[in-house]
Amino acid sequence: MARGRKSNSSRSTPQKAKPVVEEEDIEEVDLDDEPQKNGKNGFTTVDEVGEVEMEDMEEIELSSDEEDEDEDVCLLVMKRPPVTTKSVDILELGDDEDDAPMIEGGEKAAVNIKEREGSVKEYIETEGLGVLFSSEYGLVLFHLDNVWIDGKQLPPGRTREKLEVGGDVKFYDQSFEGEEYKELSHDAVIHQAVAVWVGDRPDHLLKKVSEADYKSKLEEHRKSFMLYLRGEVFLRAALVRVKGEISGYLNDKIGICEYEDEDGKKNKVFFHTEDVKLFKKDMAEYKKAAKQLLPVGVQCSIDARRVHISGVKEIEYQAVNLIVGPWPSSPHPTLLPGGQKSVAPSYKDSMPTDGPYTFYYLELALEAKLQRKVNQLKEVMGKSKGVVKYDWKDTATVSDKRDQSEWREQFTGKRKFNGQRPTGDGAHQKEIFHSFRAAQEEGLEEEELKSEVKREGKHKVTKKQVEERTWYSQEAWEHGGLRIKDEVKDEEAGGPKKRVKKE
């Protein structure tokens, strides 16, 4: 290692004379050690140090030294790709809508101004938060404050009356992604509706959602929902869409169905007729006695919570919803990470595998409603000292497939079936849609954008010339530009477009 020398006087070499320079004593500096900090830049500086003795260095062989010297080497000219221009459509807001609608928050995307369609899945609060369901998009948080009915905003109570569970809506949404949403979804994402409407889209909607007060309330709604989630106030569904069979009735309103678990044990689940969906309708809509509408022996699907009822024997579950016939999009529990897990045979192939997951009903008032029905059961069972005794008066039954078919035809008409019915577990395997999940990336198509602009009225689309540099252009080929392979072109034609990195 080269070291500085102590010197009190000038020196000269035989080759060349140097001017005489008086120097102060300079301590020997070891460059291997950390420099002593002193001065403007934090390191010791010396105007001039005496000559440095250089050690002979060993010759280093490079890997290229062994290559054939006669081999031709060609260096292609490398240049920056030339600047090209293209015309793009720019969405401009009118004078009364100066800023594009953005919502405050962490990791977020701009408001999606593509109209989405969905339905009201469930209300969390009586006159506040709720969840929308979209088959292509998953679940979306919304609030009654952000709903328009036929172009008007009504008080939350009136809006709730007009917008029932299962009602169709249109909405604009925004997505948020971050670690704070990891306890909400596998993708650590939440979708929030910034505006929901029924009928024609309200005028000046983009202006409304751009207001600071409006954006602030949206953030409050999102935080309130996360507080509910962390407070573990939602109702766990221990059984989700398990297959059961109607066993009998205790009275005109309360019945029993049985579910057989994987171990072959038959479990009794009690249900109330208010919680039955019969071919996607409430039983009350049929104007007929429950014992005749839903005979003993009919197959059903059950969502249930576990209950421990003092003085009642054999019954371990209460049906939150009992579904007969095709499944409606609502009611249906929501899948969330963590918890005590749910028994859901129909979803076992599509369950996430990164930890336990549990289905929940989100309505805060649901537990109190179910408890009232538990009290009714206790009253009925008290007469039989906690033992299940069925009331067979005016109760219809089905005993074979022919009876089942004839009973079903009163709701569906005669059906023709060609082919073989699926059997086994695979016959009922379903994909999980009732969860918060990342949406597929998609851009707003030009025609869709122009349609939105035309309807908004105050916006306009202008053409703008944008400069760019990219190796993936014909103009860059002469400078070493890149060409997309044919197989990549074929792939893009049938799938999502790949993003080309631009300078």
C-alpha positions as CSV (number, residue, x, y, z in Angstrom):
1,M,0.0,0.0,0.0
2,A,1.3,3.4,-0.9
3,R,2.0,5.7,2.1
4,G,2.7,9.4,2.4
5,R,6.2,10.3,3.6
6,K,7.2,12.8,6.3
7,S,9.0,15.7,4.9
8,N,10.3,19.0,6.3
9,S,12.0,20.3,3.2
10,S,11.7,20.3,-0.6
11,R,13.1,17.6,-2.7
12,S,14.1,17.2,-6.3
13,T,14.5,14.2,-8.5
14,P,17.3,13.6,-11.0
15,Q,14.8,13.7,-13.9
16,K,13.2,17.0,-13.1
17,A,13.7,19.8,-10.7
18,K,10.8,20.9,-8.5
19,P,10.2,24.2,-6.9
20,V,11.1,24.6,-3.3
21,V,8.0,24.3,-1.1
22,E,8.0,24.5,2.6
23,E,5.7,22.0,4.2
24,E,4.5,21.3,7.7
25,D,5.1,17.9,9.1
26,I,2.5,15.5,7.8
27,E,1.6,12.4,9.8
28,E,1.8,9.2,8.0
29,V,-1.6,8.3,6.6
30,D,-2.7,4.7,6.2
31,L,-5.2,4.6,3.4
32,D,-6.5,1.2,4.6
33,D,-7.8,3.0,7.8
34,E,-10.9,5.1,7.8
35,P,-9.9,8.7,6.9
36,Q,-9.9,11.2,9.7
37,K,-12.8,13.7,9.2
38,N,-11.7,17.3,9.1
39,G,-12.6,20.1,6.9
40,K,-15.3,21.0,4.4
41,N,-15.9,17.6,2.9
42,G,-15.3,15.7,6.1
43,F,-11.9,14.3,5.1
44,T,-8.2,15.4,5.7
45,T,-6.9,17.3,2.7
46,V,-3.2,17.9,1.8
47,D,-2.1,20.4,-0.7
48,E,0.9,18.4,-1.8
49,V,2.5,15.3,-0.5
50,G,5.9,14.0,-1.3
51,E,6.5,11.5,-4.0
52,V,4.8,8.2,-3.8
53,E,6.7,5.0,-4.3
54,M,4.7,2.7,-6.5
55,E,5.1,-1.1,-6.2
56,D,5.4,-3.3,-9.2
57,M,2.0,-4.8,-9.9
58,E,1.5,-8.3,-11.2
59,E,0.3,-8.6,-14.7
60,I,-3.4,-9.6,-14.8
61,E,-4.6,-11.9,-17.6
62,L,-8.0,-11.1,-19.1
63,S,-10.3,-13.8,-20.3
64,S,-10.2,-12.3,-23.8
65,D,-6.4,-12.7,-24.0
66,E,-6.8,-16.4,-24.8
67,E,-9.2,-15.7,-27.7
68,D,-8.1,-16.0,-31.3
69,E,-6.5,-12.6,-32.2
70,D,-7.3,-13.3,-35.8
71,E,-11.1,-13.5,-35.2
72,D,-13.0,-10.6,-36.6
73,V,-14.7,-8.4,-34.0
74,C,-17.6,-6.2,-35.2
75,L,-19.0,-3.4,-33.0
76,L,-22.5,-2.3,-34.1
77,V,-23.3,1.3,-33.8
78,M,-25.5,1.9,-30.8
79,K,-27.6,5.0,-30.7
80,R,-30.5,6.2,-28.7
81,P,-33.7,5.4,-30.6
82,P,-35.0,8.4,-32.5
83,V,-37.8,10.5,-31.1
84,T,-41.2,9.6,-32.6
85,T,-44.6,11.2,-32.1
86,K,-48.1,9.8,-31.8
87,S,-51.5,11.2,-31.4
88,V,-53.4,10.4,-28.2
89,D,-56.8,11.3,-26.8
90,I,-56.8,13.5,-23.7
91,L,-59.9,13.9,-21.5
92,E,-60.3,17.5,-20.5
93,L,-62.6,18.7,-17.7
94,G,-64.9,21.7,-18.2
95,D,-64.5,24.9,-16.3
96,D,-66.6,23.7,-13.4
97,E,-64.7,20.5,-13.0
98,D,-61.1,21.5,-12.9
99,D,-59.6,18.4,-11.4
100,A,-59.9,14.8,-12.2
101,P,-61.6,12.8,-9.5
102,M,-59.0,11.4,-7.1
103,I,-59.7,10.1,-3.6
104,E,-57.3,10.6,-0.7
105,G,-55.6,7.5,0.6
106,G,-52.4,5.3,0.4
107,E,-51.7,3.2,-2.6
108,K,-54.5,4.0,-5.0
109,A,-55.6,4.3,-8.6
110,A,-57.6,7.1,-10.2
111,V,-61.3,6.8,-10.2
112,N,-62.4,4.4,-12.9
113,I,-64.9,6.3,-15.1
114,K,-66.0,3.1,-16.8
115,E,-69.6,2.3,-15.6
116,R,-69.7,-1.0,-13.8
117,E,-72.8,-3.0,-13.1
118,G,-73.6,-4.9,-9.9
119,S,-76.1,-5.5,-7.2
120,V,-76.6,-4.8,-3.5
121,K,-75.1,-7.9,-1.8
122,E,-75.6,-6.9,1.9
123,Y,-76.1,-3.9,4.2
124,I,-73.6,-3.7,7.0
125,E,-75.2,-0.8,8.8
126,T,-79.0,0.0,8.8
127,E,-78.5,3.4,7.1
128,G,-74.9,3.5,6.1
129,L,-72.3,1.1,4.8
130,G,-73.0,-1.8,2.5
131,V,-71.4,-4.1,0.0
132,L,-72.0,-4.5,-3.7
133,F,-71.5,-7.7,-5.7
134,S,-70.1,-7.9,-9.2
135,S,-69.6,-11.3,-10.8
136,E,-66.6,-10.0,-12.8
137,Y,-65.2,-7.7,-10.1
138,G,-65.9,-9.3,-6.7
139,L,-67.0,-7.1,-3.7
140,V,-67.1,-3.3,-3.5
141,L,-67.7,-1.3,-0.4
142,F,-70.3,1.5,-0.7
143,H,-72.3,3.9,1.5
144,L,-75.9,5.2,1.2
145,D,-74.6,8.7,1.3
146,N,-73.0,8.1,-2.2
147,V,-76.2,6.7,-3.9
148,W,-78.4,8.5,-6.4
149,I,-82.0,7.3,-7.1
150,D,-83.3,8.5,-10.5
151,G,-80.8,11.4,-10.4
152,K,-81.5,12.5,-6.8
153,Q,-79.8,11.9,-3.4
154,L,-82.3,11.0,-0.7
155,P,-81.9,10.6,3.0
156,P,-80.2,7.3,3.9
157,G,-83.4,5.8,5.3
158,R,-85.4,6.5,2.1
159,T,-82.5,5.3,-0.1
160,R,-82.4,2.0,1.9
161,E,-86.2,1.5,1.3
162,K,-85.8,2.0,-2.4
163,L,-82.6,0.1,-2.8
164,E,-83.2,-3.4,-1.5
165,V,-80.7,-6.2,-1.2
166,G,-80.4,-7.8,-4.6
167,G,-81.3,-4.6,-6.4
168,D,-79.2,-3.7,-9.6
169,V,-77.0,-0.7,-9.6
170,K,-74.3,1.1,-11.7
171,F,-71.3,2.6,-10.1
172,Y,-67.8,4.2,-10.4
173,D,-65.1,2.7,-8.2
174,Q,-61.6,3.2,-6.9
175,S,-59.2,0.5,-5.7
176,F,-56.8,0.8,-2.8
177,E,-53.9,-1.6,-2.1
178,G,-51.5,-1.9,0.8
179,E,-50.5,-3.9,3.9
180,E,-53.4,-2.4,5.9
181,Y,-55.8,-4.4,3.7
182,K,-54.0,-7.7,4.1
183,E,-56.5,-8.7,6.7
184,L,-59.3,-8.0,4.3
185,S,-58.2,-10.0,1.2
186,H,-55.7,-12.3,-0.2
187,D,-54.6,-9.6,-2.6
188,A,-54.4,-6.9,0.1
189,V,-56.9,-4.8,-1.9
190,I,-60.2,-3.0,-1.3
191,H,-62.6,-1.7,-3.9
192,Q,-64.8,1.3,-3.0
193,A,-67.7,2.7,-4.9
194,V,-67.3,6.5,-5.1
195,A,-70.7,6.9,-6.7
196,V,-73.7,4.5,-7.1
197,W,-76.9,5.2,-9.0
198,V,-80.1,3.6,-10.1
199,G,-81.7,4.9,-13.4
200,D,-79.9,7.6,-15.4
201,R,-76.5,8.7,-14.3
202,P,-76.7,12.0,-12.3
203,D,-75.5,15.3,-13.9
204,H,-72.1,16.7,-13.0
205,L,-71.2,13.5,-11.2
206,L,-67.5,13.8,-11.7
207,K,-67.6,17.3,-10.3
208,K,-69.4,16.0,-7.2
209,V,-66.9,13.2,-6.4
210,S,-64.0,15.7,-6.9
211,E,-65.1,17.9,-4.0
212,A,-62.8,17.8,-0.9
213,D,-65.6,17.1,1.6
214,Y,-66.9,14.3,-0.5
215,K,-63.5,12.7,-0.8
216,S,-63.0,13.1,3.0
217,K,-66.2,11.2,3.8
218,L,-65.2,8.4,1.5
219,E,-62.1,7.9,3.4
220,E,-64.0,7.9,6.7
221,H,-66.3,5.2,5.3
222,R,-63.3,3.1,4.4
223,K,-61.8,3.5,7.9
224,S,-65.1,2.6,9.6
225,F,-65.3,-0.6,7.7
226,M,-61.8,-1.6,8.6
227,L,-62.5,-0.8,12.3
228,Y,-65.5,-3.3,12.1
229,L,-63.2,-5.9,10.5
230,R,-60.5,-5.5,13.2
231,G,-63.1,-5.5,15.9
232,E,-64.3,-9.0,14.8
233,V,-68.0,-8.0,14.9
234,F,-69.1,-9.9,11.8
235,L,-71.0,-13.2,12.1
236,R,-69.1,-16.4,11.3
237,A,-70.7,-18.9,9.1
238,A,-69.6,-22.3,10.4
239,L,-71.3,-24.1,7.5
240,V,-71.4,-22.7,4.0
241,R,-73.6,-24.1,1.2
242,V,-73.5,-27.6,2.7
243,K,-76.0,-30.1,1.3
244,G,-78.9,-31.0,3.6
245,E,-82.4,-32.4,3.6
246,I,-85.6,-31.2,5.2
247,S,-86.4,-33.5,8.2
248,G,-89.6,-32.0,9.6
249,Y,-91.3,-29.1,11.3
250,L,-91.7,-28.1,14.9
251,N,-94.5,-25.7,14.1
252,D,-95.6,-23.6,11.1
253,K,-92.5,-21.4,11.2
254,I,-89.7,-23.5,12.5
255,G,-88.3,-26.6,10.9
256,I,-85.3,-28.9,11.1
257,C,-83.0,-30.1,8.3
258,E,-80.1,-32.5,8.6
259,Y,-76.6,-32.2,7.3
260,E,-74.2,-35.2,7.1
261,D,-70.5,-34.3,7.7
262,E,-67.4,-36.0,6.3
263,D,-67.4,-38.5,9.2
264,G,-70.9,-39.6,8.4
265,K,-72.5,-37.9,11.4
266,K,-75.9,-36.4,10.9
267,N,-76.2,-32.9,12.4
268,K,-79.5,-31.2,13.0
269,V,-79.8,-27.5,11.8
270,F,-82.9,-25.6,12.8
271,F,-84.3,-22.9,10.4
272,H,-87.0,-20.3,10.4
273,T,-89.2,-19.9,7.3
274,E,-88.2,-16.2,7.1
275,D,-84.6,-17.4,6.2
276,V,-85.6,-19.6,3.3
277,K,-84.9,-18.7,-0.3
278,L,-87.2,-20.9,-2.5
279,F,-86.1,-20.7,-6.1
280,K,-84.6,-17.2,-5.5
281,K,-87.7,-15.9,-3.8
282,D,-88.8,-15.5,-0.2
283,M,-91.3,-18.1,0.9
284,A,-93.8,-15.3,1.9
285,E,-94.1,-14.3,-1.8
286,Y,-95.8,-17.7,-2.6
287,K,-98.8,-17.0,-0.3
288,K,-98.9,-20.7,0.7
289,A,-98.2,-22.6,3.9
290,A,-94.5,-23.5,4.5
291,K,-95.3,-27.1,5.2
292,Q,-96.8,-27.5,1.7
293,L,-94.3,-25.3,-0.1
294,L,-91.2,-27.0,1.3
295,P,-92.0,-30.7,1.9
296,V,-90.0,-33.1,4.1
297,G,-87.4,-34.9,2.0
298,V,-86.5,-31.9,-0.2
299,Q,-82.8,-31.3,-0.8
300,C,-81.4,-27.9,0.2
301,S,-78.2,-25.9,0.7
302,I,-77.5,-24.5,4.1
303,D,-75.4,-21.6,5.6
304,A,-75.4,-21.9,9.4
305,R,-73.8,-20.7,12.5
306,R,-73.0,-22.9,15.5
307,V,-75.2,-22.5,18.6
308,H,-75.3,-23.8,22.1
309,I,-78.9,-23.6,23.4
310,S,-79.4,-24.5,27.0
311,G,-82.2,-27.0,27.5
312,V,-82.2,-28.1,23.9
313,K,-80.8,-31.4,22.8
314,E,-79.5,-32.6,19.5
315,I,-79.5,-29.1,17.7
316,E,-76.0,-27.6,17.2
317,Y,-76.6,-25.3,14.3
318,Q,-78.9,-22.5,13.3
319,A,-79.5,-21.8,9.6
320,V,-78.6,-18.2,8.6
321,N,-80.0,-18.9,5.2
322,L,-81.5,-22.0,3.7
323,I,-81.4,-22.2,-0.2
324,V,-83.7,-24.4,-2.2
325,G,-83.1,-24.4,-6.0
326,P,-80.5,-22.3,-7.8
327,W,-78.3,-20.1,-5.7
328,P,-79.0,-16.4,-5.8
329,S,-76.1,-14.0,-5.8
330,S,-77.4,-12.7,-2.5
331,P,-77.6,-13.8,0.3
332,H,-74.1,-15.2,0.5
333,P,-71.3,-14.9,3.1
334,T,-68.1,-13.0,2.4
335,L,-64.7,-14.8,2.5
336,L,-62.1,-13.1,4.8
337,P,-58.6,-14.2,5.9
338,G,-58.1,-15.7,9.4
339,G,-60.7,-16.9,11.8
340,Q,-61.8,-20.4,12.8
341,K,-62.5,-21.5,9.2
342,S,-65.8,-22.6,7.7
343,V,-66.9,-26.0,6.4
344,A,-67.5,-25.2,2.7
345,P,-67.3,-28.4,0.6
346,S,-68.5,-26.6,-2.6
347,Y,-65.5,-24.2,-2.4
348,K,-62.7,-26.5,-1.2
349,D,-60.9,-26.5,-4.6
350,S,-60.8,-22.7,-4.8
351,M,-59.9,-21.8,-1.2
352,P,-56.7,-19.8,-0.8
353,T,-53.9,-21.9,0.7
354,D,-51.8,-19.2,2.4
355,G,-53.6,-19.6,5.7
356,P,-57.0,-20.1,7.3
357,Y,-60.0,-18.4,5.7
358,T,-63.5,-18.0,7.0
359,F,-66.9,-16.9,5.6
360,Y,-68.8,-14.2,7.4
361,Y,-72.1,-12.4,7.2
362,L,-71.4,-8.7,7.5
363,E,-74.8,-7.3,8.6
364,L,-74.3,-6.0,12.2
365,A,-77.9,-6.4,13.1
366,L,-78.0,-10.1,12.0
367,E,-77.0,-11.7,15.2
368,A,-79.9,-10.0,17.1
369,K,-82.4,-11.2,14.5
370,L,-81.1,-14.7,14.7
371,Q,-81.2,-14.6,18.6
372,R,-84.9,-13.8,18.5
373,K,-85.5,-17.0,16.5
374,V,-83.4,-19.0,19.0
375,N,-85.7,-17.7,21.7
376,Q,-88.7,-18.9,19.7
377,L,-87.1,-22.3,19.4
378,K,-86.5,-22.6,23.1
379,E,-90.1,-21.8,23.7
380,V,-91.3,-24.5,21.4
381,M,-88.8,-27.1,22.6
382,G,-89.7,-26.3,26.2
383,K,-93.0,-28.0,25.7
384,S,-91.1,-31.3,24.8
385,K,-88.4,-30.9,27.4
386,G,-85.7,-30.2,24.8
387,V,-86.4,-33.2,22.7
388,V,-87.2,-32.8,19.0
389,K,-90.8,-33.8,18.2
390,Y,-92.1,-33.1,14.7
391,D,-95.5,-31.7,14.0
392,W,-96.8,-33.8,11.0
393,K,-100.2,-32.0,10.7
394,D,-100.7,-30.7,7.1
395,T,-97.0,-31.5,6.3
396,A,-96.2,-32.6,2.7
397,T,-93.5,-35.1,2.0
398,V,-91.5,-36.4,-1.0
399,S,-90.2,-39.9,-0.9
400,D,-88.5,-40.5,-4.3
401,K,-87.1,-38.8,-7.4
402,R,-90.4,-38.8,-9.1
403,D,-92.0,-36.9,-6.2
404,Q,-89.0,-34.5,-6.2
405,S,-89.5,-33.9,-9.9
406,E,-93.2,-33.3,-9.7
407,W,-92.7,-30.9,-6.7
408,R,-90.0,-29.0,-8.5
409,E,-92.1,-28.5,-11.7
410,Q,-94.6,-26.2,-9.9
411,F,-91.7,-23.6,-9.7
412,T,-89.7,-24.3,-12.8
413,G,-92.1,-26.0,-15.3
414,K,-91.2,-29.2,-17.0
415,R,-87.5,-29.4,-17.9
416,K,-85.8,-31.4,-20.6
417,F,-82.4,-32.8,-19.9
418,N,-80.0,-34.3,-22.4
419,G,-76.8,-35.9,-21.4
420,Q,-75.3,-37.3,-18.2
421,R,-75.6,-35.4,-14.9
422,P,-72.3,-34.7,-13.1
423,T,-71.7,-36.8,-9.9
424,G,-69.3,-36.7,-7.0
425,D,-67.6,-33.7,-5.4
426,G,-66.8,-32.2,-8.7
427,A,-70.5,-31.8,-9.5
428,H,-70.8,-28.9,-7.0
429,Q,-67.4,-27.2,-7.0
430,K,-67.8,-23.5,-7.3
431,E,-65.4,-20.5,-7.8
432,I,-65.3,-18.0,-4.9
433,F,-66.6,-14.6,-6.1
434,H,-67.7,-13.3,-2.7
435,S,-64.5,-11.8,-1.6
436,F,-62.5,-8.6,-2.0
437,R,-60.0,-9.4,-4.8
438,A,-57.8,-7.6,-7.3
439,A,-59.5,-6.7,-10.5
440,Q,-58.0,-7.6,-13.9
441,E,-56.0,-4.7,-15.4
442,E,-57.8,-3.0,-18.2
443,G,-57.7,0.3,-19.9
444,L,-60.5,2.5,-20.9
445,E,-61.3,1.8,-24.6
446,E,-61.5,4.9,-26.8
447,E,-65.1,4.4,-27.7
448,E,-66.0,4.0,-24.1
449,L,-64.2,7.1,-23.2
450,K,-65.9,9.2,-25.9
451,S,-69.2,7.8,-24.8
452,E,-68.6,9.0,-21.2
453,V,-67.5,12.4,-22.4
454,K,-70.6,12.8,-24.6
455,R,-72.9,12.0,-21.6
456,E,-71.0,14.2,-19.2
457,G,-71.4,17.2,-21.5
458,K,-68.9,19.5,-19.9
459,H,-65.9,17.3,-20.9
460,K,-64.2,17.1,-24.2
461,V,-61.6,14.9,-25.9
462,T,-58.7,16.6,-27.6
463,K,-55.8,15.3,-29.7
464,K,-52.3,15.7,-28.3
465,Q,-49.0,14.9,-29.9
466,V,-46.8,12.9,-27.5
467,E,-43.1,12.4,-28.0
468,E,-41.5,9.1,-27.1
469,R,-38.4,6.9,-27.6
470,T,-38.7,3.2,-27.9
471,W,-36.6,0.4,-29.4
472,Y,-39.8,-1.3,-30.5
473,S,-40.4,0.8,-33.6
474,Q,-39.6,0.6,-37.3
475,E,-37.7,3.9,-37.2
476,A,-35.3,2.4,-34.7
477,W,-34.4,-0.7,-36.7
478,E,-31.6,0.9,-38.6
479,H,-30.0,1.9,-35.2
480,G,-30.3,-1.6,-33.7
481,G,-33.9,-1.4,-32.7
482,L,-35.8,-4.5,-31.5
483,R,-38.6,-6.4,-33.3
484,I,-41.3,-8.3,-31.6
485,K,-41.3,-12.0,-32.3
486,D,-44.2,-13.5,-34.2
487,E,-45.1,-15.8,-31.3
488,V,-45.4,-12.7,-29.0
489,K,-47.6,-11.0,-31.5
490,D,-49.9,-14.0,-31.7
491,E,-50.0,-14.1,-27.9
492,E,-51.0,-10.4,-27.7
493,A,-53.8,-10.9,-30.2
494,G,-55.5,-13.4,-28.0
495,G,-54.6,-12.1,-24.5
496,P,-53.9,-8.9,-22.6
497,K,-51.5,-6.4,-24.2
498,K,-48.0,-6.4,-22.9
499,R,-46.5,-3.1,-21.7
500,V,-43.5,-2.0,-23.7
501,K,-41.0,-0.1,-21.6
502,K,-40.4,3.4,-23.0
503,E,-37.6,5.8,-22.3
